[in-house]
Amino acid sequence: MVDIINYNDFNGHKVIEIDTEEFGLQHVSRVSKSNNVELQKLNYPNIIVDLNKITYIDTSGLGFIANIKRQLSKHGSDVVIVCKNDYILQLITLTKLDSLIKLVGDLDEAAKYLNEKKISTPKETRLN
């Protein structure tokens, strides 16, 4: 089975790239648990979610992104969505996900947004 989620770095930020044209229930059920493990392993950093390869997303896919936001918010981190597809942007707006997560057009703009917000990535807890 081919991975449909890639974890990359861009200008000091972690990027979750959804590497498929369609992202729905069948995909979400396949990647949710491993994504939760990966976020924990990375210590819940600020995340850029890159949706530029997607041409179709359903409510399960949008829920997957909302869940990332929920997890990261608990740890003081944030999420930015990168997307240029008008159809996907309309769905995000229609579902009001854009009221929870910043939407931008490219990775540079996403990194700039996170840098300007000065949201710190959680640090490892020290044991004294």
N, C-alpha and C positions, 0 to 999 in steps of 0.2 A: 504494500500500500504506500503510495507516494505521500510525503508530508505536504499538507496544504497550509501550514503555518511555519513561517521562518522567523527566527529571532536574530536580529541584526543590531549593530551599533551605528548611530549617526550623530556626529558632533556631541558626543558625551551622553547621548540618550539611547535607551533601548527602543527598538522598533519591532512591532509585531506586524509582519507582512502576511496578509491573507492571500495566498498564492493559488487562487482558483477563480474562475469566472462566475461560478454560482456558489453562494454560501448560504446554506439553509439547514434544516433540521438534521438531515443525514450527515452533514459535515460537523455541525455543532456537537452532536452526540458522540462523534468520534474524537474530537479534540478538546472538549471542555476539561476533563479530568487532567490530562497531561498539561494543559495550559495553566491550570491552578497550581500544579506541582512546580512548573517552570517559574511562575511568578513568585512562589514561596522561595524557591532556590535562589532567585535573583534578589531576594529581600525586598520585594514590592517597590521597584523603582518607578520613576515617572516613565510613562509609556506613550509612544506614538503608534497609533494603529493605522497602518497603510492599507486603504481599501481601493487603491487605484487599479488593481487587476480585476476587480469585481464588476460584473454587469448585472447581476441579480442577487438580491438578498431578501430573506423573509424575516418574519418576526423572531424566529429562533436565532438568526444571525445577529439581529439588532439586540436581542436579549443577551447574547454572548458578550457583546461590547459593553452593554450596561452592567453586566456582572463584573467585567474587568474594572470598570469605574468604581463600582461598589467596593470591591476588594481593596483597590488602591487607596480609596478615600479613608478607609479604616486605618491605614498606615501613613497617612499624611502625604500621599503622592497623588499625581494627577494624570489624566489621559487627554490626548489630542488626537482627533481623527483627521487623516489626510485623504481627501477624495476630490476628484474633478468630475466625476460622472453625474450629470444633472438628474438622472432618474434616481440614483442612490441618495443624492443630496435631498431630493424631494421627499423620499421616504423617511429619511432622518428627521427632516423638518416636520413632516406630517405627524410622526410619532412623538414629537417634542424632545427627542433625544438630544437635539442641538441646544436645549435649555440646560442640559447637564454636562455636555461635553463640547469643548471648543472644536469648531470645524475650520480647517485651513486647506489650501490648495496644493502645498508641496512640503517636502521634508524640511527645507530651510526655514520656512515660515513656522512650522511646528516647533523646531528647535529654538527659534527666536522667541516664540511665545512662552515656552517653558523657562527659558533663561530669564526673560523679563519678569515673569511671575516670581522668580527666585524661590521656587518650591524646592525644598531640599529633599534629596533622596534619603530615605531612612538609613541610619547608620547601624552597624552591628551593635548589639547590646554588650556592654563590658561587664564582666563578672569581677567583682572586687573581693 
